[in-house]
Amino acid sequence: MTLPRLTEARAPLTREVEVVDEHGEAGRVSIPAERDLTIYVDRRELVTLMTLGAQPELLVLGYLLNQRLIESAADVESITVDWEVGAAAVKTHAGIDRIEERTAKKVVTTGCGQGSVFGELMAGIDSLRLPDTRMTQAQLYALVNAIRLQESTYKSAGSVHGCALFTLEDGEQARMQCFVEDVGRHNAIDTIAGWIAMQPRLAGGRVFYTTGRLTSEMVIKSAQMGVAIVVSRSGITQMGHEVAQRVGLCAIGRATNRRFLCFAGAGRLVLQPELAGAKA
């Protein structure tokens, strides 16, 4: 498979601003450097995303994949990002079939600041077949601890969501493959989808972690990435729960320290309750 050519147009993730605290004292703090990025596909304007700009090319690639506008990374010849004009130019090999029709309908989602998806949100989910991934409780605890130790923009500036992709091998701890932060969790998961698309030989069962809640869109995007287990520091919505059950995905929420709730797909989680300590 021929992978697309990508620029590496990184941008500063934070900037310092002057503040005044509750004591009337002046100081300086870091805040996330949100910026707009307009995506053009074959010279046609598609959408403008608000993003930190950590890995914009992967964000654009993952966005197109998760919106089901392309089938694989091989459909794209190149992605060029230019922060001077805030634009991402996508060149495909053969164009996107019926792009006007497929982008005519939008569904407003529960994303930070309101996200949106093109077309029918639930279209095609019944055809998804997830791998037989299983995770032990010990592996889950190690995953949560790895996130706790991860250096992040959130620790220095706050106001962002973090997502990570882990892979599992039998008997081994979950291995973090990719960690992404952005102003919205949808951008972060799209960036991870783009990263996966550029790693065609990625081995091991996939586990997705997010600091955000598990909505229907987050669950669907996870399943589209071949992820059978998702872990969240937050909770799950009713529609997210229904979709997880429908596709056979294991949804674990409120995962902090040694506490968690498995909302769906408990058969994928090998419980070791003795590791949880005394019940409060």
C-alpha positions in Angstrom: 0.0 0.0 0.0 1.3 3.4 -1.0 1.0 5.9 1.9 0.4 9.6 1.4 3.1 12.2 1.6 2.7 14.4 4.7 4.2 17.6 5.7 5.3 18.1 9.4 3.8 21.5 10.1 4.0 21.5 13.9 2.8 24.5 15.8 3.4 25.6 19.4 0.9 23.9 21.7 0.8 26.6 24.4 1.3 30.3 24.8 1.9 32.5 27.9 -0.6 35.2 28.9 -0.8 37.7 31.7 -3.3 37.0 34.5 -4.4 38.5 37.8 -5.2 36.1 40.7 -7.7 36.4 43.6 -5.1 38.3 45.6 -4.7 40.9 42.9 -1.3 39.7 42.0 -0.1 39.7 38.4 1.5 36.6 36.9 1.9 34.6 33.7 0.4 31.2 32.9 0.3 28.9 29.9 -2.9 28.3 28.0 -3.6 26.0 25.0 -2.9 27.6 21.6 -6.1 26.9 19.8 -6.1 27.8 16.1 -8.3 27.2 13.0 -7.4 24.8 10.2 -9.4 24.8 7.0 -9.4 21.6 5.0 -9.4 21.7 1.2 -9.9 18.4 -0.6 -8.8 18.6 -4.3 -9.1 22.4 -4.0 -12.7 22.2 -2.7 -13.2 23.7 0.8 -14.6 21.0 3.1 -14.6 22.2 6.8 -12.7 24.3 9.3 -11.4 22.5 12.5 -10.3 24.2 15.7 -7.2 22.5 16.9 -4.0 22.7 18.9 -2.0 21.8 15.8 0.2 19.1 17.3 -0.1 16.7 14.3 -2.4 18.4 11.8 -1.7 16.1 8.9 -2.7 13.0 10.9 -5.8 14.9 12.2 -6.9 15.7 8.6 -6.3 12.1 7.5 -8.1 10.6 10.4 -11.0 13.1 10.0 -11.5 12.0 6.4 -11.4 8.3 7.4 -13.8 8.7 10.3 -16.2 10.8 8.2 -16.1 7.8 5.8 -15.1 10.1 2.9 -12.1 7.9 2.1 -11.6 4.1 2.5 -7.9 4.1 3.5 -4.8 6.2 3.6 -3.9 4.9 0.1 -6.7 7.0 -1.3 -4.7 10.1 -0.5 -1.7 11.3 -2.5 -0.6 14.1 -0.1 -1.6 16.3 2.8 0.1 19.7 3.0 -0.5 22.0 6.0 0.5 25.7 6.0 0.0 27.5 9.3 0.6 30.9 7.7 -2.7 30.7 6.0 -4.3 28.1 8.3 -5.0 25.6 5.6 -4.6 21.9 4.9 -4.5 20.9 1.2 -5.5 17.3 0.6 -4.8 15.8 -2.8 -6.4 12.5 -3.6 -5.5 10.0 -6.3 -9.0 9.7 -7.8 -11.2 12.3 -6.1 -14.0 11.5 -3.6 -17.1 10.0 -5.2 -20.3 12.1 -4.7 -18.5 14.4 -2.2 -21.2 17.1 -2.5 -24.0 14.6 -1.8 -22.1 12.8 1.0 -21.3 16.1 2.8 -24.7 17.7 2.4 -26.2 16.3 5.6 -24.6 17.1 8.9 -25.3 15.7 12.4 -24.4 18.0 15.3 -22.7 15.9 18.0 -21.9 16.4 21.6 -18.4 17.4 20.9 -16.6 20.2 22.8 -18.0 23.3 21.3 -20.2 21.1 19.1 -18.7 18.7 16.7 -20.4 17.4 13.5 -20.3 14.4 11.3 -21.4 14.1 7.7 -24.2 11.7 6.6 -26.0 9.1 8.8 -24.3 8.7 12.1 -25.2 5.0 12.4 -24.7 4.0 8.8 -22.6 0.9 8.4 -22.0 0.0 12.1 -23.7 -3.4 11.8 -21.0 -4.4 9.3 -18.2 -3.7 11.8 -16.4 -6.8 13.0 -14.1 -6.3 16.0 -11.1 -8.5 16.8 -11.2 -10.9 19.7 -9.3 -8.5 22.1 -9.2 -9.2 25.8 -7.6 -7.3 28.6 -6.9 -8.3 32.2 -7.6 -6.0 35.2 -3.9 -5.8 35.9 -3.3 -4.5 32.3 -6.1 -2.0 32.8 -4.5 -0.6 35.9 -1.1 -0.4 34.2 -2.8 1.5 31.3 -4.4 4.0 33.7 -1.1 4.5 35.5 0.8 5.1 32.2 -1.7 7.9 31.4 -1.2 9.4 34.9 2.6 9.5 34.4 2.4 10.9 30.8 3.8 14.4 30.4 1.0 16.5 28.9 -0.2 19.9 27.8 -3.1 19.3 30.3 -0.7 19.3 33.2 1.0 22.6 32.1 -2.0 24.5 30.6 -5.2 22.5 31.2 -8.3 22.9 29.0 -7.5 20.1 26.6 -8.6 16.5 26.1 -6.1 13.6 25.9 -6.5 10.3 24.0 -4.1 7.4 23.6 -3.8 4.2 21.7 -2.4 1.1 23.5 -1.7 -2.3 22.1 -1.9 -5.6 24.0 0.2 -8.7 23.8 -0.7 -11.8 25.8 0.7 -11.6 29.3 2.3 -8.2 28.8 1.4 -4.8 30.0 -0.5 -2.5 27.6 2.0 -0.6 25.4 1.3 3.0 24.6 1.7 3.6 20.9 0.4 7.1 20.4 -0.7 9.9 22.7 -2.5 13.0 21.4 -4.0 16.1 23.0 -6.3 18.6 21.4 -9.0 21.1 22.3 -11.7 18.5 21.6 -11.7 14.8 22.1 -13.0 14.3 18.6 -9.8 15.9 17.1 -7.7 13.7 19.3 -9.4 10.5 18.2 -9.3 11.6 14.6 -5.5 12.2 14.9 -5.1 8.7 16.3 -7.1 7.3 13.4 -4.7 9.0 11.1 -1.7 7.6 12.9 -3.2 4.1 12.7 -3.7 4.5 9.0 0.0 5.3 8.5 1.0 2.1 10.4 -0.4 -0.7 8.2 1.6 -3.4 10.1 0.6 -2.4 13.6 0.3 -5.6 15.6 -1.5 -6.5 18.9 -5.0 -5.9 20.2 -6.0 -2.3 20.3 -7.2 -0.4 23.4 -8.3 3.3 23.1 -8.1 5.7 26.1 -9.8 9.1 26.4 -10.2 11.7 29.1 -13.6 12.5 27.6 -17.0 10.9 27.8 -17.9 7.9 25.6 -20.6 9.3 23.3 -22.0 7.4 20.3 -19.6 9.1 18.0 -16.5 8.2 20.1 -17.7 4.6 20.3 -18.3 4.4 16.5 -15.0 6.0 15.7 -13.2 3.5 18.0 -14.9 0.6 16.4 -14.0 1.9 12.9 -10.3 1.9 14.0 -10.5 -1.8 14.9 -10.6 -1.0 18.6 -12.5 -3.5 20.7 -11.9 -2.0 24.2 -12.3 1.7 25.1 -11.4 3.2 28.5 -12.5 6.6 29.7 -11.8 8.7 32.8 -15.3 10.0 32.3 -18.6 8.2 31.8 -20.8 7.0 28.9 -24.0 8.3 27.3 -27.1 6.2 26.7 -26.5 6.2 22.9 -22.8 5.4 23.4 -23.8 2.5 25.6 -26.3 1.2 23.0 -23.8 1.4 20.2 -21.1 -0.4 22.3 -23.5 -3.2 23.0 -24.6 -3.4 19.3 -21.0 -3.8 18.0 -19.7 -5.9 20.9 -17.3 -3.3 22.2 -16.0 -3.3 25.8 -16.7 0.2 27.3 -15.0 1.0 30.6 -15.6 4.3 32.3 -14.8 6.3 35.4 -11.4 4.7 35.3 -9.2 6.3 37.9 -6.6 4.7 40.2 -8.1 1.2 40.9 -11.7 2.1 40.3 -13.7 1.6 37.1 -17.1 0.6 35.8 -17.5 -1.7 32.8 -20.6 -0.5 31.1 -20.6 -3.0 28.1 -18.7 -5.9 26.8 -17.6 -7.3 30.2 -16.7 -10.6 28.5 -13.6 -8.9 27.1 -12.3 -7.9 30.6 -10.6 -10.6 32.6 -11.5 -9.6 36.1 -9.0 -9.8 39.0 -11.0 -8.3 41.9 -8.3 -9.1 44.4 -6.2 -6.3 42.8 -8.8 -3.7 43.6 -8.1 -3.6 47.3 -10.7 -3.2 50.1 -14.1 -2.1 49.0 -15.0 1.4 50.2 
